[in-house]
Amino acid sequence: MYKHYIVFKAALLDIRNEWSWYLLLMIVSPLSVLLFLRFIIGNAIDFDSYVVGTIVMTFGTGVFLSLGQIFALYKVTSALDYYLSFPLSKIEIILSLVLRNIILSIPSVLVILGLGTLFYDIKMFIGLPFLVAILLISLSLAGIGVMIGVSSKNMQVASILTQILTPIFTYLAPIFISQSALPGPLIYISYILPTTYAANALRSAMGSNTYSIDFLVLATLSFISLAIVSWKLDWRNE
């Protein structure tokens, strides 16, 4: 247990000097999305969809973007060689960074839930299915991000790839709107995007406090992506 604490502490120490900026980002980001939606559609905003979309962006694409670039940096600087010297599996190293990002993202969720309670009278379940959904969303997209970071030949390639995929995951999937509201071709594209299943899992968890088939899809995607990262990709700097 102590060795896991050390690795998790090391992940947190990465941000010890900039934690206030991370906190500001986690607060400003959901507020800016809400203001944008209010500007576009006014009082007709569907706050439940806003909550789902913002959480998927925060715990899903945010973790994906962060880990993709972090692992590319670690590989270039040979930091991964250092981590591999620990008596830990690659999965445990990834989980420590995922947990760090989840902790950093908590203020964002508190802000949007607070806004919903005060101004929109939302009624959502925050139970075990919600927590499981958050974890699976983070793991499923984290695995893809780590795959990009570890397999990219340099930081620039990893940065470009993650920044290309982030808007695709965000805007071509039904995270702020229902899947039926997407234009015809995008409905078919959305089925191959992990954020589609992330949004559906959240809707099930927060709407009725139940699990759906989307949880299984996310769990399968998490297992496959993390297995590839752990057993198939070479973490060593060439």
N, C-alpha and C positions, 0 to 999 in steps of 0.2 A: 504493500500500500504506500509506503514511504517513497519508493522510486516513482510512482505515478504522481504523487504530490510534487516532487521535484520538477518533473517535466512540465506539469501544469503551471507551476510557479514560474518556470522559465518562460513559458508562453505569455504569461501575464506581464512579466518583467519587460518584454519587448515594447510594451506600451506605457511603461511607468512614467515617462516624461511627457507623453502626449495624451494621457487619459482624458484630460479636460476637453480636448478637441474632439476626441471620439464621442464623448458625452454630448457635446454641442451638435455634432453631426447626427447622432441618433435622435435628437429632439427636433432639429430643424428639418430633417428629411421628410418625416411624415406630415409635418405642418405645411411644408411647401407643396406637397402633393395635394393636400386637402384644399389649400388656397387656389391651386390651379384648377381643380375640379369645380370649386365654387364659382370661379371666374367663367368657366366654360358653360356649366349647366345650372348655376345658381342654386336655389333651394330644392331643386329636383334631384339633388345628389342622393344616390343610394348608399347610405353610410355603411351598411353591412358589407357591400361589395368593396367599398373603400378600405374597410378593416382587413378583409381577406387579401386584397391586392397589396396593401402595405406590408402585411406580415410576410407574405410570400417574397416580396422584394427584400425585406430586411433579413429574414432568416434563410432565404433561398438564394436569390441572385447575389445578395450582398456577401454571403459566405463563399459562394462560388467565385466571385471576382477576387475577394481577399485571398483565399487559399491558392488560387491559380497563380497569382503574382507573388505571394509569399514563398511558395515552393520553388518557383523559378529562381527567385533571389537566393534562397537557401542552396539550391543546386549549384548556381554560378559561384557562390562564395565558399563552397565546400562545407557549408553548415550541415548539410544532410549526412556527410561522411562522419561528422562529429556526433549527430544524433544516433547514427547506426552503431556507434560504439557503446551505446547504452544497452543494458540488459532488458530491452523493451522491444516489442514487435512494432512493425511499421504502422499497424492499425492503431496501436496505443498512442503513438506520436501524433497521428492524424486526429484522433479523438480529443487529445489535449487542446489542439488548436481549434477544433470545432466547438468545444465547450467554452473556450475563451470568447469566441465570436458570439455564442449564444448569450453569455453573460453581458457582453457589451451591448447586445441588442435589446435587453430587457427594458431600458428606459423608453425606447421607441414604442414598445407594446403598451407600457403604462400610460404614455401620452395619449395614444389613440383610444384606448379604452376609457381613459378619463374624459376625453372630449365626448365620446359617445354617451357616457353616463350623464354628463352635465347638460349637453345641448341637443342630443338626438334620441334620448330615451331608448337606447338599444337594450335588447334582452338577449344575451348570448350566454351559452354554457362555457364556463372555463373549468373543465374537469380533466380527468385523466386522458380521454381521447384528444383533447386540445394539446396537452403536453406531449403526447406520443406523436401527434402530427407535426409539432414544432421540431422534434428531434429527427423524425424521418425526412422532413423537408431539408433540414440542414445537412444531414448525412448524404442524401441522394445527390444533391447538387455539389456538396463538398467533394465527393468522390470524383465527379467530372472535372471540377476545378483542379484538384491535385493531379489528375491524369494529364491535364494540359501543362501544368507547371513542371512536372517531372519529365515529360517527354519533349518539351520545347528546347530548342538548342540554345536559346538565350532569353534574357528578360524581355527584349523588344517583341519577340514572337509571342511569348506568353501574354504580354500586355495587350497586343493587338487581337489575339484570338479571344481572350476573355471579354474584351470590350465590344467585339463583334457579336458574340453570342449572348451577352447580357440583354441588350434590347430585343433580340429575337425571343429569348425566354420570357421577357416581360410583356412585350406588346403584341406578339402573335399568339399568345395563349390567353384563355379566358379567365384572367385573374381579377380584373376590375369589372368585367361584364360576364354574363352567362355565355356558355358555349354556343347556344342557339342564336345568340345575337351577332356572332361573327359572320363576316361575308363567306359565301359558299366555299371557295378554295381554302380559306384559313381554317375552316372546321376540320378538314382532313389533315392539314398540317399540324393542328393543335394536338392531335392524338399521339404524335411522336415527341412532344415536348414535355419534359418532366414537370414543368410548372403547371400544366393543366391538371395533373393528378394531385399536385400539391394544393392547388386552390380547391379542388373538389373535396379533398380530405378535410381541409379546414372548414368548408361549408357544412360538411356532415358533423364534424366535431362541435362546432360552435352553434349550429342550428338545432341539432337534436341530441347532442352529447352521445353520438353513436359512431361506430367504425363503419367504413365502407370498403369496397374492393380497391379503392384508390390507395388505402394504407398498404395493402399487399403489393401493389405495383411499386410504390415508393420503397418498401422494404427490399423488394427484389432488385430494383435499380441500385440501391445502396450496397447490397451484397456484391453484385456483379462489378460495380465500379471500384469498390474498395479492394475486392479480390484481385482485379487487374493491376491496381496500383501496388498492392502489397507483394504479389507473387510473380508478376510478369514484367513490370517495368524496372529498369536499373536506376537506382537513386544516386549512384556515384557520379561525381563530376569527371568528365572525360579529360 
